[in-house]
Amino acid sequence: MKFLSILKYTMIGNLRDFKSILSYILFPIILIMILGSALSAAFAPTNIGDIQVVVTNEDDGETGDKIIEFLEDDEFVDFLHLTKNDNLEDAKSEVNEGNQDVLVYINKDYSQKLEDSEKNSVEIMSINESDYKVTIVNQILESYISGLNTVFTSLEYDPTNPSYEMVDLVDEQPITVEGNLPQAIDFYVVTILVMVLMYGTAVSAKEFENNLKGEMGRRIRTAPLRSSTVLLSKLAASVVIVFIQGTIVAAISKYAFGANLGDDPMFVLSIILLGAILGCGLGILVCLLVDDPEKVGGVLTILVPVMTFLSGGFIGGSFMGIEKVMPNYYLQNALFNNIYGSGSVNMSLAYIFIYILIILILALIIGRRRTAW
């Protein structure tokens, strides 16, 4: 009963702050509209385009010419455009100036070293080594050189001519871009919705400071109440507010903007609830750790956007695995996997529950030790 009484009166107090509640709804809605519209072209499917390749062949033997013949094969002519340049420095300049995508360099002793079974390689150069065009050229060359190595190895064990069969390396499979593909609005509805839930840190921190510090805090400490009861009731009140905010943002996004949130509204609501618990719990934990009302707001103002950015919430992509440390990452993944069926929902849910458990345990332990209690 004490828990419900504290929850009730805290909720009444929270609902009086209508401006704050409204701001946490309008801000993400406007952000979704801006990002979903401005970056829509980035989510449109495109073909790989032409790959401009310049080749410098200094090989004294025949292997270099054979490699060039292979790259000029009809299988690759639709997307691989070859230019020969005997001057290596000129070829490098073409790549550096952006006139060519990839430089393939075959050194002077390539054929001889291959025959002598010495270590050797065809070099691939580009100003952007992570470009998918470099990967495509590299895979094509590896397939040929792997076959070449197999032939020479076979000759070492059996001097007679080895038998081999030429096969097509490119298997054309028509695909369609229609179907359940995320558009910009779909992507940002999920990531910004999660950011709203993480802003529950500010809601719960404000509630903690307003009601558990100062005069109100002294009254609560002198009352016959367990610290865990007070903390959990305040947390529950904050969770309700954040859950309502998240639900409204999701509903407006789906029914007003036509965003894709899947066909399971109960799952979406469950993720909103879990995200609200996680965000509000994290807010109270930060408040307990910082223990300075003037600094808490600044910490959370930086923390939430940084977490959203590092989890790929603004531009997508990976940050050397750092995104997997962010709770946003698992909330986003749970929604994306449920909507598009692209991975395990259960794994993401497991991490979410682990985060919630760790945060609540730490908050209870630290809360009992603070003099504010």
C-alpha positions in Angstrom: 0.0 0.0 0.0 2.9 2.4 0.8 4.3 1.7 -2.7 0.9 2.4 -4.4 0.4 5.6 -2.3 3.8 7.0 -3.3 3.2 6.0 -6.9 -0.2 7.7 -7.0 0.9 11.1 -5.6 4.1 11.0 -7.7 2.1 10.5 -10.8 -0.2 13.3 -10.0 2.8 15.6 -9.5 4.3 14.4 -12.8 1.2 15.0 -14.8 1.1 18.6 -13.7 4.3 19.3 -15.5 2.5 19.1 -18.9 5.1 21.3 -20.7 7.9 18.8 -20.1 5.8 15.8 -21.1 4.8 17.6 -24.3 8.4 18.6 -25.2 9.5 15.0 -25.0 6.8 14.1 -27.5 7.1 17.0 -30.0 10.9 17.0 -30.2 11.3 13.4 -31.4 8.4 13.8 -33.8 10.0 16.8 -35.4 13.3 15.0 -35.5 11.8 12.0 -37.2 10.2 14.2 -39.8 13.4 16.1 -40.6 15.8 13.0 -40.7 13.2 10.8 -42.5 12.8 13.5 -45.2 16.3 14.8 -45.5 18.0 11.4 -45.7 15.4 9.4 -47.7 17.7 9.2 -50.7 20.4 7.4 -48.6 18.0 4.5 -48.0 16.9 4.1 -51.7 18.3 0.9 -53.2 20.9 1.4 -56.0 23.1 -0.8 -58.2 26.8 -1.1 -57.7 27.6 1.1 -60.7 30.7 0.9 -62.8 34.1 0.0 -61.3 37.0 1.9 -63.0 40.2 -0.2 -62.8 43.6 0.8 -64.0 46.2 -2.0 -64.4 50.0 -1.6 -64.4 51.6 -4.8 -65.6 55.4 -5.0 -65.3 55.6 -8.8 -65.4 58.3 -10.2 -67.7 56.4 -13.5 -68.1 53.0 -14.4 -69.4 51.0 -14.6 -66.2 50.5 -10.8 -66.0 48.9 -10.8 -69.5 46.7 -13.7 -68.5 45.4 -11.9 -65.5 44.5 -8.9 -67.7 42.7 -11.2 -70.1 40.8 -12.6 -67.2 39.7 -9.2 -66.0 38.6 -8.3 -69.6 36.4 -11.4 -69.7 32.8 -11.0 -70.9 31.5 -12.0 -67.5 32.8 -8.7 -66.0 32.5 -6.3 -68.9 29.1 -5.0 -67.7 30.6 -3.5 -64.5 34.4 -3.7 -64.7 36.0 -1.1 -67.0 39.8 -1.7 -67.5 42.4 0.8 -68.4 46.1 -0.1 -68.9 48.9 2.2 -67.8 52.5 1.1 -67.9 53.7 3.9 -65.6 53.0 3.0 -62.0 53.3 6.6 -60.7 50.8 7.8 -63.3 48.4 5.0 -62.4 48.7 6.0 -58.7 48.0 9.6 -59.6 44.8 8.6 -61.5 43.6 6.8 -58.4 44.5 9.6 -56.0 42.7 12.1 -58.2 39.6 10.0 -58.3 39.7 9.2 -62.0 40.1 5.5 -61.2 38.6 3.5 -58.4 41.2 0.7 -58.1 44.8 0.2 -59.2 46.0 -3.4 -59.9 49.8 -3.7 -59.9 51.6 -6.8 -61.2 55.3 -6.7 -60.4 58.2 -7.5 -62.7 59.0 -11.0 -61.3 55.4 -12.2 -60.8 55.5 -15.1 -63.3 59.0 -16.2 -62.3 58.2 -16.2 -58.6 55.0 -18.1 -59.2 57.0 -20.8 -61.1 59.6 -21.0 -58.4 56.8 -21.3 -55.7 58.1 -18.2 -54.0 55.8 -15.9 -52.0 54.3 -13.2 -54.3 51.1 -11.2 -54.7 49.2 -8.9 -57.0 48.8 -5.5 -55.3 45.5 -3.7 -55.1 45.5 0.0 -54.2 42.7 2.5 -53.6 42.2 5.8 -51.7 39.4 4.0 -49.8 40.4 0.5 -48.9 37.0 -0.2 -47.3 35.1 0.7 -50.5 32.9 -2.2 -51.7 34.5 -1.7 -55.2 37.9 -2.7 -53.8 36.3 -5.8 -52.3 34.7 -6.9 -55.6 38.0 -6.5 -57.5 39.9 -8.3 -54.8 37.4 -11.2 -54.8 37.6 -11.5 -58.6 41.5 -11.6 -58.6 41.6 -14.0 -55.6 39.4 -16.5 -57.5 41.8 -16.4 -60.5 45.0 -16.5 -58.5 43.6 -19.3 -56.3 43.1 -21.4 -59.5 46.5 -20.5 -60.7 48.1 -21.6 -57.5 46.2 -24.9 -57.7 47.5 -25.6 -61.2 51.1 -24.9 -60.2 50.8 -27.0 -57.1 49.4 -29.9 -59.1 52.2 -29.7 -61.6 54.8 -30.1 -58.8 53.3 -33.5 -57.8 52.2 -34.6 -61.3 54.3 -33.2 -64.2 51.6 -34.3 -66.7 49.1 -31.7 -67.8 46.5 -31.3 -65.1 42.9 -31.4 -66.1 40.6 -28.5 -65.2 37.3 -27.2 -66.1 36.3 -23.5 -66.6 33.2 -22.4 -64.8 31.2 -19.2 -64.8 32.2 -17.0 -61.8 29.2 -14.6 -62.1 25.8 -16.1 -61.5 23.2 -13.6 -62.5 20.2 -13.7 -60.2 17.5 -11.0 -60.8 16.3 -9.4 -57.6 13.5 -7.1 -56.7 13.7 -4.1 -54.4 10.0 -4.4 -53.5 8.9 -5.7 -50.2 9.7 -5.2 -46.6 12.7 -2.9 -46.9 13.3 0.0 -44.4 12.9 3.5 -45.7 14.5 6.5 -43.9 11.3 7.2 -42.0 11.2 3.5 -40.8 14.8 3.6 -39.6 14.6 6.8 -37.7 11.2 6.0 -36.1 12.9 3.1 -34.4 16.2 4.8 -33.4 14.5 8.1 -32.3 11.8 6.2 -30.4 14.6 4.4 -28.5 16.3 7.8 -27.8 13.0 9.0 -26.3 13.1 6.0 -24.0 16.6 6.8 -23.0 15.6 10.4 -22.2 13.7 8.7 -19.4 17.0 9.2 -17.7 16.2 12.9 -17.4 12.6 12.2 -16.2 13.6 9.9 -13.4 16.7 12.0 -12.4 14.4 15.0 -12.1 11.9 13.0 -10.0 14.7 11.7 -7.8 16.1 15.2 -7.2 12.8 16.9 -6.6 11.4 14.3 -4.2 14.4 12.6 -2.6 16.7 15.5 -1.9 16.2 18.7 0.1 13.1 19.2 2.4 11.1 16.5 0.7 14.0 14.1 1.0 14.3 14.8 4.7 10.6 14.0 5.2 10.8 10.8 3.4 13.9 9.7 5.3 12.2 10.3 8.6 9.1 8.3 7.5 8.8 4.6 8.3 9.7 3.6 4.7 12.3 1.4 3.3 14.7 3.0 0.8 14.0 0.3 -1.8 10.2 1.0 -1.6 10.7 4.7 -2.2 13.2 4.2 -5.0 11.0 1.6 -6.8 7.9 3.7 -6.5 9.6 6.8 -7.9 11.1 4.6 -10.7 7.6 3.2 -11.5 6.1 6.7 -11.7 8.8 7.8 -14.1 8.4 4.6 -16.2 4.7 5.3 -16.6 5.3 8.8 -17.9 8.1 7.7 -20.3 6.0 4.7 -21.5 3.1 7.1 -22.3 5.5 9.4 -24.2 7.0 6.5 -26.2 3.6 5.0 -27.0 2.4 8.4 -28.4 5.5 8.9 -30.5 5.1 5.3 -31.9 1.4 5.8 -32.6 1.9 9.2 -34.4 4.8 7.7 -36.4 2.8 4.7 -37.6 -0.6 6.2 -38.3 0.4 9.8 -39.3 3.7 9.2 -41.1 3.0 5.6 -42.3 6.2 4.3 -40.7 6.7 0.5 -40.5 6.6 -0.8 -37.0 5.6 -4.3 -37.9 2.4 -6.2 -37.4 2.9 -7.0 -33.7 1.8 -3.9 -31.7 2.1 -5.8 -28.4 5.8 -6.5 -29.0 6.4 -2.8 -29.8 4.6 -1.8 -26.6 6.7 -4.4 -24.6 9.9 -2.9 -26.0 8.7 0.6 -25.1 8.0 -0.6 -21.6 11.4 -2.3 -21.2 13.1 0.7 -22.7 11.3 3.0 -20.2 12.4 0.9 -17.3 16.0 0.8 -18.6 16.1 4.5 -19.3 14.5 5.6 -16.0 16.7 3.1 -14.0 19.8 4.5 -15.7 18.7 8.1 -14.8 18.4 7.3 -11.1 21.8 5.4 -11.2 23.5 8.4 -12.8 21.9 10.7 -10.2 23.2 8.5 -7.4 26.7 8.3 -8.9 27.0 12.0 -9.6 25.2 13.1 -6.4 25.2 16.7 -7.5 21.9 18.1 -8.9 23.6 20.8 -10.9 25.8 18.4 -12.7 23.3 15.6 -13.4 21.4 17.5 -16.1 24.7 18.3 -17.9 25.8 14.6 -17.8 22.5 13.3 -19.1 22.3 16.0 -21.8 25.6 14.7 -23.2 25.1 11.0 -22.4 21.8 10.3 -24.3 22.8 11.8 -27.7 26.2 10.1 -27.4 24.6 6.8 -26.7 22.2 7.3 -29.6 25.1 8.2 -32.0 27.4 5.3 -30.9 24.6 2.8 -31.3 24.1 3.9 -34.9 20.9 5.8 -34.2 21.7 8.8 -36.4 23.8 7.5 -39.3 23.8 3.7 -38.8 27.0 1.7 -39.3 29.4 0.2 -36.8 31.9 1.9 -34.4 34.5 -0.9 -34.0 32.1 -2.8 -31.7 31.4 0.1 -29.3 27.8 0.1 -30.4 27.3 -3.3 -28.7 28.0 -1.8 -25.3 25.1 0.7 -25.7 21.7 -0.4 -24.4 20.1 1.5 -27.3 21.7 -1.0 -29.7 19.7 -3.9 -28.3 16.5 -2.0 -28.1 16.9 -1.0 -31.7 17.9 -4.5 -32.8 14.9 -6.1 -31.0 12.5 -3.8 -33.0 14.4 -4.2 -36.3 14.6 -7.9 -36.0 10.9 -8.2 -35.2 9.9 -6.0 -38.1 12.2 -7.3 -40.8 12.9 -10.8 -39.5 16.7 -10.2 -39.9 18.0 -11.8 -36.7 17.4 -13.1 -33.2 14.9 -11.2 -31.1 15.6 -13.3 -28.1 19.2 -12.5 -27.9 18.5 -8.7 -27.9 15.8 -9.2 -25.3 18.3 -11.2 -23.1 20.7 -8.3 -23.2 18.0 -5.8 -22.4 17.0 -7.8 -19.3 20.6 -8.1 -18.2 21.1 -4.3 -18.5 17.9 -3.6 -16.5 18.9 -6.1 -13.8 22.4 -4.6 -13.4 21.2 -1.1 -13.3 18.5 -1.7 -10.7 20.8 -3.7 -8.5 23.5 -1.0 -8.6 20.9 1.7 -7.9 19.6 -0.2 -4.9 23.1 -0.9 -3.5 24.4 2.7 -4.0 21.1 4.2 -2.9 21.3 2.5 0.5 24.8 3.9 1.1 24.1 7.5 0.2 23.5 9.9 3.1 20.6 11.2 1.2 18.7 8.1 2.2 
